[in-house]
Every structure is written in C-alpha cells, then in structure tokens.
Amino acid sequence: MADVNVYTASRLSGMAASLSQLARAFSDEDETGRLSKEDAKMAMQTAAAMVCGDCGRCSLPSDSEKEDSYYLYYLLRAFEQNGKVRDEDMPRLFLETCGRRETYMCQLNRNLGRATMNLTWKNRFLESRDAVMVQFRELALILEEFSRQMEAAADVTNLWEESIKRSFRRNHIAVDNLLVLEYENKRREAYLTLHMLGGACITAKEAAGIMEKIMDGQEWRAAKDSRNVIGRQPSVIRLVEAGRYQMLYGVAWTAKDGQEISGDNYTFGQNPEGQVIMSLSDGMGSGETASKESQRVIELTEQLLETGFSVRATLKLVNTVLLLSGAEQHPATLDLCCIDLNTGVLEAIKLGAAATFIKNEDGVELLEACDVPIGILNPIEPVLLSRKLWDDNRVIMVSDGVLDGLPGDDKEEVLREFLDTQPLCPPKELAGRVLEFACSFGEEIRDDMTVLTAGIWKK
C-alpha cells in the first residue's frame, strides 16, 4: 500500500506540473489594453475609402500614414474622452476644405465605435482567459499539496495489527485486511475488511467503539462514505480518529426592516479531514437577490472544502467561478474559518468581511483582513490568518450590518469592549446577546444582521 501511495503521489505531481505548464502557455498572450494608433489609422483609411474617393483637397489621409503622426494619438484620446470625435478635434484645413465633412465625421465615428466594441470583446475574452489561467495554477497547487500529503502519510499498520485483530476476534469479527495511516497532524484513519464469524450483524459505529478501546481510548467514528452494517460477507469500512476538541455553535439573525428574507447566509459543519467549517457571506444589498448570491458563495465554498481543498485554494476557485459566471456582477463578502479539531488551530480568510472576534480568559482578539468582496477582482491573493484556540474559547463572526448598527467611528472596538464584559455563556446565548446589543442603538434595522458564534472544548 505504501508503494501505491508513492506511485499515486508521483502521478499527481506530474499532473500538477502539466497544469502549471498550461498556465504559463496562457500567460504568453497579449495583455488587455486601449485603442492603438493602428486602430485610428484603420478607421481614417476606411472612412476616406468610403467618402473621399480621389479628393485631394486636404492632407489628412497622407498625414495619417506617417509613422510619427501625433494627431492619431490625439484623435483616440478625444474619442475615448467624449465618446465621439467632434469638429473642433479635426485639423483646420479639413474643416475649411472638406465638402463632405458631416458624412466623413459620421463614418469616422462609426469606425472608431466598431473598433472600441471589438476591443471590449477582446478584453473580455482575455479576462476570462486569465481567470482560467489562475484556475489551472490553483489546480496545480491543489494536486501538489495532495501529492505531498500522500507522501507524508505514514503506514503504521504493523504497530496496531496484532491488537486490532485480537480485539475484533473477541467480538466475533474477523479482520481480513487492514491499513492504518497516520498524517502529519498525528490524525489517524483505518481501512478494515471485516466479516462476522457468527450469524449476527454489527454497525460501523460499534466497530468504531472497538477501535476506541484499542487506540489509547481516543474517540473514533465511521466516515460518512463508509459502509454502515457489517455482516457475514466481507465489507470494507473506513474509521477515522475524531479530534481532541469538540465545537458547538449558535446563530442569531434579523432581516432589514421591510424585507422578509435576509441577504446573509452561513454554514457550520465538519469535513472528512476533521475540520469544523464556519462561513458567513453577506450579499450586496438585501432581500432575495442578495440572499441567492450569498447562498451560492456559501454552497460553493462548503462543497470545495468538504472535497478536501485547502482554504486558500477554495477562495481563489470560488472567486474564479464568480468572475466567469457572467457580465452582471453581484459581489458578496466571504468570512471563512476552519478549525482543526485535532490541534485546535483556527485558519481564517476574509474577503470584504467584517472582523472576527476570539474571546478567551485574557480578553477579546480581533482578526481583520481584505476589504475586497469576492467575484470582483482577478487574481486575488487572500491573506491567511492563523490562531491557536484553547479550551472554552469563543469565536464570534458578524456580518457588516451588525457593525453598522453600532455607534461611534471605531465600531470594532465598541463590539470588542461589549464582548469583553460578557461571560463565557453558551454560543447560542452569546449570539443572541450580540444581536440584541447591535439592534439597541436604532429604531429600525437598516441592514441584514447575522451573528455566528462557536465554542470549543477539549474532550
């Protein structure tokens, strides 16, 4: 099995190198830009061919052919500034001698407008190409990271094989095949091929209970994708070691006055890697449109994280998807926290989101980062904030509406001082207190408000 891991890691590393090469090939293309001198020359030549004929009263066509013609640049800037070329932008000789001035000007502006439209489409294409290039790079990083994780996974089956088989046999279960892996963060998982020696059946949860007694009393559980029941036929189950910490959450929210639907959305869950995912998204504006946009961001983020993508890669991929989804943009903020239940380490990334507060025995700490919403700029380089959480700490995430409802200029400090006066109550109660505090400073709710809190405890 170890040889298979090495081979698979090598293949993934090769795929990552190929994706990086594709990204570099994309980057060799031209960059986006403005109308060029050649565009102006082509517009004037086309207008002359359609209007002037063999007229030689002015020198405008011949002057545009000169390599050092400054007038072409002036013409482009005038068109970009005013949306059209006006009579006062043309040479005096042209205005005094041209007998078809209005027709020529109309054709010139039409040609420049067509060139502008072509440039717009080209720039749009290049922006989409750049977004795909970023996606290739991110996928390459993801594969490299997964390859490194596979190489770092240690096969510790020999250390536990004898005791595992003996303990399961005592419960009338035969272990046909066994693999126990230990990862960099010391988290373990086991793949077991089992069958009952008698006529009875057991659940995967009961099998996890047997593993707990073997593995130093550490809590184990059946993976979500594992078989649930073990009978007389051999069955493969996957058992994973639960973290040393557990978390509970609470939420409190209210919609803007006059709206039935809040534009904020949130999620709280656990991925297969033993991480708790807390995310909060605030859609632009309020109501159903904002709610749909923030829900889309939350669902994409949750799906990628549950698949095993890193926090940084997830945000960059979600940003790319939103950029490629269409011309109409409805930006949304994203506040994301991932807590490793084995180590208690919190990793947070923010895009346009309000500060996150961590409450412990010593006080309240703020985590602040990027002000740009997701789906607006490409590329983005999110800043990863990391903190160690300890027993009985609280994590408080709020949407912008909560801070906007507070008095004073330094609203984060107002909320920090309020949290500092609160006891370490259950997360649900703490969320309600924060929302009530934010709503107490005005007669109406001017924006959607959401408070997502969580508490962490050592098992």
N, C-alpha and C positions, 0 to 999 in steps of 0.2 A: 504493500500500500504506500509505503514511503517513496518507492521508486515511481509509482503512478503520480504522486504529488509533485515530484521533481520534474517529471516529463510534462505534466499539465502546466506547471508554472513556467516552464521553458517555452511552451507553445503560446501561452498568454503573453509572455514578454515579447515574442516575435510579432504577434498581432498588434501589440502596443506600438512597436517600432514602425510597423507599416502604416498605422493611423497617423503617427507623427510625421511620416514622410508625405502622406497625402495632405496634411495641413500645411506643410512647407511648400508644396506644389501650388496650393491655392494662394499662398501669400506672395507669389511671384507676379500676380496680376497687377494691373494698373489700379491706382487709388482713385477714390471719388474726387471730383473737383468742380470747377466752374467752366463756363463757356470759354473757349480758347480763341486765339487770333484766327485759326483756320476756320472756325465756325462763322466768324464775322465775314471773312473773305468769301466763303462759300455763299453766304446769304446775299452779299452785294453782287456777286457774279451772277447768281440765279436771277435776282431782280433785274439786272442790266440785260440779261439774255431775253427776259420776258417783256421788258418795257422799252428799253433804249434802242434796240436794233443797231443800226450803223451810225447813230447820232454821235458826234464828237464835240459837242459844244462845251462839255466840262471834262475835267481830267480825273473825275472820281474813280472810274474803273481802273485806269492805269496807275493811279496813286495806290490803290489797294493791293496791287501786285508787288509793291516794293517791300523788301524784307524788313526795313527799318521804319515802316509806316506806324507812327504813333497813333494816328487817327483811329485805327481799328480797335485799339485798346480803349480809347475814349468812347467809341461807339458802344462797345459792350458794357462798360460801366454805366453809361447813360441809360441803356435799355434795362439793366438789372435794377437800377435805382428807381426809374419811373414806370417800368412796365412796358414802355414803348420808346421809339426814337421820335423826337419832336423836331419841328422845323428849325428851331434855334440850335439843335445839335448838329445840323448839317453845315458844310462849308458855304461861304457867302457866294462863291462862283456858281455853285449848284443852284442856290436859291434864285440867283439873278438870271440864269440862262436856261434852266430846265423847263421845257414846255409841258412835260407830263409829271410834274412834281408830285401831285397828290397820288397818282397811280403808282409811282415808284416808291413813295414812302409807305403806302399800304402794303405793297408786295414785300418790301424790306422787313417791315414789322412782322408780317406773316411768316417769313422765312426764319427770322430770329425766334419767334414764338415756337415754331416747329422744332428748331434746334434745342430750345430750352426744354421742351417736352421730352425729346429723345434723351437729353442729359438726365432729366429726372428719372426716367425709367432705368437708365444705365446705373445711376447712383443707387436706386432701389435694389437692382439686381446685385450690385457689388456689396451692399449692406447685408443682403440675405446670404451671399457667398461668404462674407466674413463671419456671419453667425454660424454657418455650417462648419467653417474652419475652426472656430472656437469649440464647437461640439466635438469635432474629431480630436482636438487636443485634449479635451476633458475625458473623452472615452479612452484615449491612450493612457492618461494618468490613472483612470479607474482600473484598467487592466493591469498596469504596472503595480498598483497598490495591492490588487487582489493576488497577483503573482507573488509579491513579497510576503503576503500573509500566508499563502500556501506553503512557501518555502520555510517560513518561520514556525509553522505548526509542528510540534514535536509529537512523535508517536510514542506514547507511554503505556502501550498495551501490556508489555511484559511486566511492568510494575504491579499491575492490578489483575492480570488474567486469572491467576490461581484463586484469589479470594473471591472474585466475581463469580466464577463458575461454581465454586463450592457453595456460596451463599444462595445462588439461584437454584442449585440442585436440592438444597434443603427445603425449598419452597416448591419442589416437584416441577422445576423448569429446567430444560436443557439449553445450554448455550452452544450453538453450533459454530458461530463465527463471532468475532469480537474485534472492535477497533476503538481505542481511546486516544483522543487528541488533546493536547494542551497548547493554548495560544499564548501570545506574548504577554497578555494581561493576566496570565495564570488561570484563565477560564477554561474549563474542560467540557468536552462533549463525547458521547459514546454511541457507537452504532453496534447493535446487537441483533443477531439472528437467533430467535428463540422458538421453542415449541414446548407444549405441555407434555409431561410424562404420564399424566392421568387423563381422565375424561373432562376435567373442569377447564374453565377459561379464566383468565385474569385480564385486567385492564392495563394499559400503558402507565396510568397513574400509579397503580400498585407496584409495577416494575420499577418506577422511579423511586418509590418508597424503599424498595430493597436496596437500590443504589445508594441512597442516603446513609443507610446503616454501614455500608462498606467504605464510602468515601469520606471519612473523618466527620460524619454527621452533617456534612454540608447539604443544603437543600438541592434536590434535583427535580426536574419536571420533564414531561414528554413534550417534544417540539410540536408546533401546530401542524406540520406536514407529516407527522408520524402516524403509524397505524394505531388505532385505539384499543383493539382487542387482540389478545394472543390466545390461540387455540392449539390443537394437536398438529396443525400444519405449520411448517417453519414460516415465521414472519419477521421482517426487519423493522426495528423501531429505532428512533433516534432520541436519545435522552440528553438534555443539556443541563449544565450546572447553573442553578439560579444565583443571582448576585448576593453579595453580603449585605446589601441595603434594600429597602423597600420604600415605595413612594405612594402617597395619596394626594389627590388633587381636589380643588374646589373652584367653582366659577360663579361669577355674578355679572349680569349684563342688563342693559336697558337700551332701547332704540331711541333715536332722535324724536322729539315731540312731533307728532303728525305722521310718523312712519310706523307701520306695523312690523316691518322686517328690519333687522339690524344689518348694516353693511359689514360688520365684523364676523369673522369665523375663527374657530380654534380647534385644536385636536390635542388629545393626551392619550398616548398608547405606548406599547413596548414592541421593539423589533426583535427578530431572531437572534441578534447579536448581544442581547441582554442590556439594551439601552432603552431608557424612557425618552420618548419624543414629546416635547411640548412646543406647539407652534401657534402663533396668533397672527392673523392677517387682517388689515384694515383696507377695505376697498375705497376707491376715490368717490367722495360724496356719501350718499346714504341711500337706503331703500333697496329695491330688488336688484337693480343693475350692479350696485356696489357689492351686494351680497354674493351674486353669481361670480363676480371676478375674484373676490377673496376666497370663495369656496373652491374655485378652480386652482388657485395657487396652493391652498392647503392640501387638496387631494393629490396634486402632482408631487408635492414635497413629501407627503406621507408615503406614497407609493414607491418613490425612489429610495427613501431611507429604509423602508421595510425590505426592499430588494437587496440592500447591503451597500448602497452608495455612501460615500463619505459626505459629511455635512457641506463642505466646501464645493464638492463636485455637484451635489444636489442643487444648490442655489444657482450655480452657473448654468446648469442644464435647464432648470425651470426658467431662468431669465432668457435663454436662447429660444425656448419653445414659445414664450410670450412674444418675443420680437418677431418670430416667423409666422405668428398666427393671423396677421392681417394688418392693414394700414391703420385701422381705428384702434387707438390705444386707450385702455382703461387701467392705469397703473394701480398697483396695490402694494402696501407695505408688507414685509415679512419679518417676523420676530421668531427665531428658532433656537431652542435649547435642547441639547441631547445630554442626558446624564447616564454615565456608565454605572450600573448597579453593582458592579464588582469592585470598582475603585472609588466611586463617589465623585468622580471628576465631571464637572459641567463644561460643555463646549457650547458657546453661543455665537450666532451670527445674526446681524441686523441689516436690513435694507430699508431705510426710511422709517424704521420703527422707533417707538418711544423707549426710554431707558428701562432696563430690568433691574429689580432690586433684590438683594440677597440679605435676609435678616438672620442674624445669629446672636449669640450671647454678648458679643462685643459691640454690636451696633448694626447699622444698615449700610451695605455697599452698593454702589451704582455701577452698572455696565452700560456704556454708551458707545455707539459706532456710527456707521454710514447714514447719511441723510437722503440718499437717492432711492426712490422706490424701485421695485422690481419690474422688468419689462420695458425700461426706458432707454438705458444706455447699453452699448455693447462695444468692447467687452467690459465686464465689471470684475473687480478683484476684491471679494469680501474679506473683511478683517475678522479673524477667528479670536474670540475671547475665551479664555480658559480659567476656571476657578475650581478649587477643591471644596466640596461640601462635606460637612460634618454632621454627626448625629443631631437631630432635632432642628436643623436649619430650615428656612422657608425661602422659596423662590416666588417672587411676585412679578408678573408680566401684565402690562396695561396697554390699552390702545390710546391713540392720541387724544380721543375725546375725554378720557379721564384727566389727563394733564391739562387740557384746555379749560376744563371746568374749575381749576384751582386758581386762587388769587395770586397776585404778585408776578414779577418778571421771572424769577428762578423757580419755576413750578416743580422741577425735580427735587429741589431742596425742601419745598413745602411738603411734598409727599414723603420724602425721606424722614423728616422730623416727625410726621404723623406716625409712620411705621415704627419709628424708634420708641414711641410711647405705648405701643400695643403689646400685649402679652403674646407668648407663643401659643396661640389658640389653634384649633383645627383649621385646615386650609379653607374649608367652605365658609366658616365663620369669618375668617380673615378677609376673604374676597368680599363678603357682604359688607364688612366694616369699611373697606376701602371705597367701594361704590357709594355707600351712604355718605361718606365724607366728601367725595367728589361732587355729589348732587346737592350738597347742603349750601352751596355758595350762589345759587341762582334759582329763579322761579321757574325756569324752563330748561329742558335738556336740549342743548344746541347741537349736539353731535352724538353719534353712537358711542356707547361706553361699554367696555368689556374688561373684566379683571380675571386673570387666570393665575391661580396660586397652587403651590405644591409644597408638601413637607417630606423630608427624608429621614428615615430612621434606620439604625443598624439592627439587623436581626439578632 
